[in-house]
Amino acid sequence: MKIIKHLNNPLEAMRIIRNNILAKPRRCRMCHYFLKLFSTYKKPKKWVFIVGCYNSGTSLLRNILASHEDISGIPTEGAFFTEVLKIPEEFGWIRMWHKVKDQIAVKDDTLADKVKKDWSVFLNKSKKIYLEKSIVNSLNIEWLNKNFKNSHFIFLVRNGFSVSEGIQRKVQNTENWEKKFTNKDGTYPIELCAEQWVENNKIIEGQLKNIEKVYRLKYEDFTENPQKYLSEIFKFIGVKTDKEFYNKSWYTHGVKSKIKNMNKKSFKNLNNTQIKKIKEIAVEYLKKYDYFDLK
């Protein structure tokens, strides 16, 4: 099977599953009736969307919030489960949506009902809050706010040096991409990764300007005092929890651990030349978020 070839690349495997089962259910009568049976959309009390760049802790935060008894979260990025939301991998750019942002951004309001029905298969309709996290939603904040009633947005930002290093480290297989955009070892140039971080923050900030219900959070603050910031987030969302909730370990990308800051580990993987290039590309936002001095 085609998917077996991509077991070492979860994003590609998920894309194949989406395209063959969810995006094109008419190929299979069973798939068609399955979706029709389970995709009855029930309006939640509110929607919560986590937005931020790759490698910023958004998956960790989603996993934590989704474990709350009043919240139902889509098990992974919702963009994988609807053909409406495009992902950069479809255009040959893993973890690099800023290169194809015009093809990914959603503008058509009539498509919102299709997204809700596709996602409803994976949501617990007895819960009053629905949670979703897709990195490409950085481009779609205004569209989501307009079409998903009572939307709340959590914007998580992380040190640009760590994010750039993480994108480069996690993207190794570049054999199908244009060679001019990759290093000899098959990785992205670090400056390209920094560009993604800058563009991500720039677009999010621009789209959040006119949105009322926004909670902003820095990865470094969150990992330093998770109980404080989770309490603030739950208050922002409008749910309660007990102290035991904060003592758990959490799974992120298959690894279970307590919440901790991983920036120093990323910094060690950067050489002086890479640090200089990141500063040149991202100076405005490194200073904006107080990340310019590597610490």
N, C-alpha and C positions, 0 to 999 in steps of 0.2 A: 504494500500500500504506500501511496505517496507520503502519507503522514509519518511513516516509520523513518523516512530519511531525515526528518526534521525534529526528532525527539530531543536532540541537543540544542534546539533553538525553539523554546516555548512560544515565542511570538509568532514564528512562522507556522508552527503546528496549530496554534489557535486560529490563525488566519484561514488555514485550510478547513478547519472544522466549521468556522463561521460561514465561509463561502459555500460549503457543500451541504450544510444542514440548515442553518438559520437564514442566511441571505437568499437561498434558492430552494425553499421548501417544496416548490411545485415539482421538483425532480423526483420527489418521493411522496406517495400518498400518505404513508404513515407519518412522515415528518409534517406534512401539511395539516393533518388532523390533530397531531400532537400540539402544534403551535396554536391552532384554533381553539383547542380544548382548554389550554392552560394560559393563554395570553389575554385573559379578560382583565382589563385594567381597572383597579380600584384606587380612587384618589386617596393619597395619604394626607395627614394633617399638614405636613410640610416635606419639602425636599431639601436635602443637604448635599452640597457638592464640594469636594475637596479639590483645590487647584494648586498647581505648582509645577516646577520643572522636574525632569527625570532625576532620580537619585537624591531627592530632597526629603525623603521620609514619608511621602504621601501614602505609600502602601501600608506602612506600619500604622499610621494614624487611622487609615480606613479599617484595618483589622481590629484595632482597639475599639473604635466606635461601633463597629458592626456587631461586636460581642455583647453590646448592651441589650437588655431585654425589650426595650421599646423601639429599637432600631433594626431595620432590615437592610442589609447591604448586598449589592451584587458581588458575587464571589471573586471576581477579578475586574479588570477594566471593562466598563459597560460598552465601550467602543467595539470590543470584540464580538458583541452579541447583537449587533444591528448593522444592517448595510448602510444606514443613513450616515452614521459617523465614520468617516474615513480615517485610516491610520497611515502614517508615513511609510511603514513597511510595505504597503501595497504599491508604493512608488519607488521602492528600492532604497529607502533611507531609514535604517533602524535607529531609534532614539534621536531623530534629527528632523522634527516636523517643520522647522523654520525654512527648510529648503523647498517645501511643497505646501506652504501655508494656504495659498490660494485655492489649491485643490481640496483642502481639508475643511476649511471654514464653512459652517452651515448658515445659510441665510433664509431658507424657505420655511416659513412658519407652518405650512401645511404638513410638513414631515414630522412634526412633534408627536402626533398621535401614534405614528408608526413606531417611533422610538419607545414610547411608553408601553405599547403592547409587546414589543420585543423584550423589553426589560422585565415586564410583569411575570414572565415565566420563571424568573430567578428570584423574585421578591416574595417575602412572606406577607400576605395581604392582611394578616391580623395585626401587624405592627402599624403604629401611627406615623412613623418617620421612615422615609426611604433615603438611603445613602448611596452615592455614586462617586467614583473617582476614575477619571480617564485623563491622562496627560493632555490629550488633544483638546480637552474642554477649555484649556487656556484661551483658545481661539473662539469659543462658543459661549462665553459667559453671558453676554447680552441676550443671545438667542434663548439660552436656558432660563434666564430670569424672566423673560417675556412669556415663555410657553409652559413653564412648570410652576404651578401656583405655589405661592409662599416659599420661594427658594431662599436658602441660606448658603452663603459661600464661606469656606474656610481657606484662606490663602497661606500656604506654608512655604517659606523661603529658607534656603540653606546657603552657606558659604560657597561663593562661586568657584573657588579653587577646588573644593571637594567635589562639587557637582561636575566640573569639567573633567577632573581626573576619573570620576566614576563612569561618566559616559564613555570616555576613551577606553577604559579598562574592560567594560562590559560589552563593547562592540568589537569583536575580533574577526568575524567572517565577512570580509568585504569583497569577495570574489566576483560578485555580480554588479558591483557599483563602478561608477566612472573612476578610473585610476587616478585622475588628476586631483581627486578629493581625498585620497587615502595615502597613508605612509607605506613604505616597503613591507612592513610587517603586517599589513592588512588592517591597521587601526586608523581612526580619524586623527588628523592633526589636532593638537590641543587647542589651537586658536578657533577651530571650527566648533569644538565643544563649548568653548567660552561664548561664541556667538549664539549658540542655542540658549544658554543661560540668560544672556542679555535680552534676546528677543522674547523669551518666555516671560520674564519679569516686566518688560516694557509693555507687552500686549495685555497682560493681566492687569497691571496698574491702570492702563488706559480704559479697559472695559469695566473696571470696578468703580470708576469715578462717580457714576450716576446710580450706583446700586446701594440701597440702604442697609441691607442685612449682610454685613461682612465682618468676619473675625480674622485678624491678621496675627500670624505666629511665626517666630523664627525657630528653626530646628534646634539651634544651640540652646535657646531658652527652654524649649520643650524637654530636651534630653537632660538638662540640668535639674529641672524641677517638674517632672511629669504630672504629679498629683495636682499641683497648683493650676497648671494650664489645662489639664483635662477637666478639672472642676469648672474652670471658666468656659470651656467649650460646651460642657453639658448644660450650663446655665444659659449660654447663648442659644443652644438648640431647644432648651426647654424640657430637659429630663433630669431625673434625680438618680443617684446611685449611692452605694454604701462604701465604706473604707476598704473593705475586702477586695473590691474591684481593682484597686490601684496596686495590689501586691502580686499581681499575676505576671507570668512571662508570656511573651507574644511571639507568634510566628511571622517572619517576614522573608519572602523568597525561600521558603523551606527551612529556615533557621530559627530555632526557638531560643530567645534570650530576654533578659531584662532590658529595659530602655537605657541606651547609653550613647554618648556622643562618639561617632566614628571618624571625626574630622582629622585627628592627628595621624591616623593610619593612612588616610588619603594624602595628606601633606607629604608624608615620607616617600610617596611614589612619584613626586614631582621633582624635577631637577630645576636648577636656577634659570635655564633658558625657557623652560615651560612656564615657570612662574612669571617671568618677564613678559612673555607673550600673552598670558591671561590678563595681566595688568594693563597691557596696551589695548586689548580688545574691550575689556570690561570695566575700565577705570570708573566710569560714571556710576554704575550700579554697585561696584565694590565699595565706593565711598558712600553711596546713598544708604546702604545697609550696614555700614561700619565693618566691612570685610577687607579693606584695602591692605592693612597690615596683617600679614599672615600670622594667625594666632588661634 
